[in-house]
Amino acid sequence: MNNKEKLIESAAIQMSQRGYANVSLDALIELTSISKSNLYYYYASKEELGLDVLKYWIEVYALLDKITILNPKLPPRKQMSTYFDRMIAFQKANQFCGNPCWLLTSEINTESVKTDYASYSATHTSNLQQFIAGGQKAGAISKKLDVVGTSHLILFALLGAEMSVRAEKSAIPLIKAAKLISHLLF
């Protein structure tokens, strides 16, 4: 891992757990043992680093979708249960941080961050739609469910659960959301 990757990963963890505003560049320098000049070689500002951290988390969530709800080797029910198992494990491993993409977007108010988050949200919604349509085709999910409306409902339920996970420092809201969504779909 090169210095830039090390910096992004450390910042991603710190910002997801403590919040963007509560992580200083000096603290990251100390944590990573990267020199100040090296940090400023990569980033002219904390905001630029924050944008790369957001992109890092978007890639993490995209990979989660790929290996779970978009995994053609798994039946739909297993795709969804694996998705939630991984989400719960992620939250436990990251001190119940909630959704780091949403958190960064709420703290860094720039057009590029808003654009990246909107793209992430649209991609995740599309992935959910693909999952639901595939489940309907396989006969595992009711064809009575509107694919677009159901994907938005799931997305909002997930985001609400992740926000509650952060507030409560517990996986229970995500576990409840998993049961509710599974009941809706299956």
Secondary structure, DSSP 8 states (H G I E B T S, - for coil): --HHHHHHHHHHHHHHHH-GGG--HHHHHHHHT--HHHHHHH-SSHHHHHHHHHHHHHHHHHHHHHHTTT-TTS-HHHHHHHHHHHHHHHHHHTTS---HHHHHHHH---HHHHHHHHHHHHHHHHHHHHHHHHHHHTTSS-TTS-HHHHHHHHHHHHHHHHHHHHHHTSSHHHHHHHHHHHHHH-
